[in-house]
């Protein structure tokens, strides 16, 4: 009987500890600077962060890529996720959110109603971004068209449907440290690091994951299985890509490889985004990739 009581007590304490440790942690008012956003800069953040690649409809082009109605599917080992509507529509999009709601979603993975978002939304990457950049992004998003398309619910079964457990996942796998650390980096490489590790979320596709979906940082940008089960996403670290900085920068601008092949699939959309950035940013990404170990 005594053993049963002790066991029950341990279970209760463990459950309480798990509940506390898994609690969502949104940003507070003290975390958010009081500043006037720069909408034009927010547009640059929008392209660097690849928002249209997930939240516009598939095969959208031109101005249609600015209609963020969602709906694209993302299959995985944990279920199929669907990009939500993040247009300015107040009912089906995020038009009724506050700036704080948006910043907590993008940088902490916490919804306005206090639930964890699934990490298919790359908030683990955006957490490295400067909060002022995210404020500017929010200001730009408010200038885009509203769309009344309802968001599609994710197709995720138990136990992954229990979102509270994502709090423990965040504690285990979200890391605010830079992968490429060091105070001796050139300003160009530091800019490239910011674009790759904070905004561009390149690792979300190009880095393998462990059994629980955490990025294997020891294999940073070394390539990964395609979540669709079709083929493999190539590595872009120096051990897997022998292009020069000029080759990489040119490819990010026009989509043509040094062998005169062209980008296809999702990478074609990435090129569409990054081609909107200044030449200096594409050169910075290239410099960062060549500065990775083995370069």
N, C-alpha and C positions, 0 to 999 in steps of 0.2 A: 504493500500500500504506500509506504514511504517513498519507494522508488518511483511509483507512478506519479506521486505529487511533485517530486523533483523534476521528473521528465516533463510533466505538464507545465511546470514553472519555467523550465528552459525554453519550451516551445513558445510560451506567451512572451517571454523576454526577447527571444529571437524574432518573433513576428513583429513586436513593437519596434525593435531596432531596425528591421528591414523596412518597416513603414516609414520611419523617420529618415532613413538614409536614401530612400527612393523618392522623397518628396520633390516636386518640381521647384526650381529656383529661378523665378523670373527676375529680370532686372528691376531695381528699385529706382525711385525718382532721383536718389542721390547719385546713381550711376550715369544719368543722362544729362549731358551738358545743355545749358540754355543758350542756343545759338540760332541764327537764321540760316536755313539750309541753302545750299547752292544747287539749284535744279539742274543746271548744265553739267556740273560735275556728277550729279546723280545719274545722268544718262550714261556717262562713261563707266560708272560703277555697274550699272545695269548690264552693259555689254561684257564687261570683265567678269561679272558673276554668272553670266550665262542664263539669266532668268527666262529668256524667251525659248531657250532650247527645251525646257521642261513644260512651261506653262502656256505656250501657244499651241494651237492645234497642229497635228502632224502635217508636214509638207507646206506649212504656211510660209509665205514669202512677202517681202516688202512690208508695207504698213500692217499687214495681217499678223506679223510677228509681234506687234505691240498690243494685240488683243489677247489678254492673258486668261483665257477662259478655262484652261486646264483640260484634263481628260486623258492625257497620254498615259500608257501603262508601262510599268516597270516590274517585270517578273524577277523573282529572287527565290532563294532556298526557303524563305520564310513566308512566302505568299506573293500576291501580286498587288502592287501599290499603284495608285492613280494620282497624278498631279492635280491638285485642287485649283479651283478658280481663284486667282489672286487679282482679278480686275477690280476697278473701283466701284463695282456694283455693291450697294449696301446690304442686300439680302443674300446673294449667292457668292459674292466676292469678299473683299476686305475693306469695302468703302466705309463701314461703320467702326473700323478699328481706330485706336489712338496710336500716336507715335510710339508710346511705350509698349503697346500690344505688339506692334510690328517688330520692334527691336528685341523684345523677349522671345518672339518666335524665331527670328533669324539667327540670333546670337546665343540663345539658351535652349532652343527647341521646346518652348513652352507656349501653349495656346492661350488666347485671352480668357478662356474658361478654366485654365489651370491644369490642363492635361499635357502629358508628354507627346511630342511629335515623334513619329518614327524617323530614324536616322537616314532613310532614303532621301529626306530633306537634309542637305549637307550643312546643317548648323554647326557640326563639329569643325568644319573648315571656316565658316563665316565667323566663328568665335574669335578667330585670330585677327579679324578686320578691325580697323579703327572705327569707333562708334560714330564719329562724324561722317565717315563714308556711308554708313548705313542710314544715318539721318538724311543725307543727300539722296540716297536711293529711294527712301520713303517719299520724299518730296517729289521726285520724278515719277514714281508709280502713280501718284495722285493725279498726274496730268494725262494719264493714258485712258483709253475708252473703257466704259463700263460694259459688261456683258452679263446677261442673266442666265447663263448656262449653269445648272446645279452641279456641284462637285460630286464625283462618283465615290461611293464608299470603298475602302480598301477590301481586298479579298484575303484576309489573314485569319488563320485558325488558331485555336488554343494550343499552347499557352501564350503565343506571341500577340494574341488579341488583348491580353491584359497589359494595358499601357503602363500601369504603375511600375512594373518590372523594368521599364526603360530607365528609370532613375538609377537603378543599380548598374545597368549597362553603361550609362553615361559616366558613372564614377569609375568604372573599370577601363573604359576605352577612350574617353575624351581627354585630350592632352593639349594644354595651352602652350606648351613649349614649341619652339620652332624645330623642325626636323634638321635643317641646316643652321647650326648655331655658330656663333663666333662674332666678335667685335671687329675682326680684321676683314670682313667682307667689303667689297667696293660698294659705293652707292648704287651702281647699276645692278649688281647681283642682289643687293638688299631689296631693290625695287622688284626685281624678278621673283625673289622669294615671296614677297607680299602678294604678287599677282598669282603665283602658283599655289602657295600654301594657304592664303587667306581668302582670295576672291575666286580664282579660277577653278578651285576644287578638282584639279587634275588627278589627284590621288584617288578620288572616289571611283574612278574607272581603271586607272593604270597601276594601282597597288593591290596586291592580293589581300584577302581577308581570312581571318581565322574562322573556326567553326561557329562562333557566336556573332560573326559579322564585324568584328573589330579590324581596323586596318593594321597590317603587319608592317610597322614602321621600319623594321630592319630590312625590308625588301621594298623600300620606297621607290615608286615609279618603275618597278621591275617587270610590269606586265601582270595580267590577271585573267582568269577564266571569264568569258563573257556571261553575265547573269542569265542571258536568254538560253544558254547552253550551246550556242552556235559559235564555234571558234574561240579565239583568244584575243584579248586586247593587248596590243604590243607594249613592250617596255620602252620607256623614253629616257632612261638613265644612260650614262655613257657606256655602260657595259652592254647595252642592248641597242644603242643608236649611235652610229659613228658619223653622223652629219656634223658639219661645221656650224658655228654660230650663225654665219650668214645663211646657210642652208635652212636652218630652223626658222630664223626670222622671216625669210622669204616664204616658206611654206605656210607660216601662220598668217601671212598677208594675202596669198593668192591660192593656197591649197594645192600647189604643185610641188611634188617631191623633186629631189635632185635628178632622178631618173625620168622625169617628165610624166610620172603617174599623177593621179589626182586623188584628193581626199574623198572618201565616200561615207555613207551611213551617218552615224551621229557625229563623226569627226568633221564632216562637211558643215554641220551646223555650228560646231565650235569655231571653225574658220570664219564663218559668217559673223560670229560675235567678235572674235579677236581682231578681225580686219577693220572693225570700227574704231580700234584704239590707235593712238599715235604710234608712229614708227619706233619711237624710243621705247615704248612699252614692249613691243614684240622683240626688240633687241635685248631688252632686260630679261625677258623670259628665256630667250636663247642662252644668254650669259649664265643665268641660274642653272639651267639644265646641264650646261657644260662644266659648271663648277661643282656638281655633285661628285661624291667619291668615285674615283675611276676615270674622271674627266681629264 
